[in-house]
């Protein structure tokens, strides 16, 4: 039996170049615990009642914006509304919360992609977050369809495409099993044709070099380490259930699938927990 304690962060994920199954690590402070070998074993969690801000480490009664205290959620650029809706970027208006941070994050190459998690969806991610972003969303297939110069531009492209396909994952459906296989390249071509006029207008505004269609990318397939998917979805919440235990039956997205329910690890970033494994 092993025991680990620390402040929780979203699970680390990686995918071998020649592989399809992600490797997961639980992150507690500076500890990285490999989770794949624990599938099939009993695992226990206990929430100590402490939540710390991921930015300033302040003790907070409630987590905001995915792991921050209220003051940081109101002042940090990564907690601004434009991170959820990049088409609302206000950097050029001179009102960015942290222009230096934006230069290193938002003013970098981004990709618009199609993914199949609970069905086809459109999404965006930074160039260095592929395939991490797809794994975090529980996608079983994904393909980049545009390379753009800024996060704002990726948001504008996403807005065009999400009038034709979803831009969110149905997490309950995603956790019930693998999505039906799709030909994402064919779907890409179909959407490109439907959105050609609107994309051309963006290219005229920002330049063709800024919004580049990707027509020859290979589709990535991801197979998650799951022994059994749940028939009914019961979602755990540390605020309501500080002690959680069960047999780990699989991992998909940022969810642990226990025989007693599912736990979204990313949702509880900043929570101080104890994890006990067999």
ABEGO torsion letter per residue (X at the ends): XBBBBEBBBBBBBBBBAABABBBBBBBBEABBBBAAAABGBBBBBBBAGBBBBAAAGBBBABBBGGGBBAAAAAABAAABAAAABAAABAAAAGABABAAAAAAAAABBBBBBBBBAAEBBBBBBBAAAOAAAAAAAGBABBBBABBBABAAAAAAAAAAAAAABBABBBAAAAAAEBBBBBBAAAAAAAAAAAAAAAAAAAAAAAEAAABBBBAABBBBBBBBBBABBBABBBBBBAAABABBBEBBAEBBEABBBBAAEBBBAAAABGBBBBBBBX
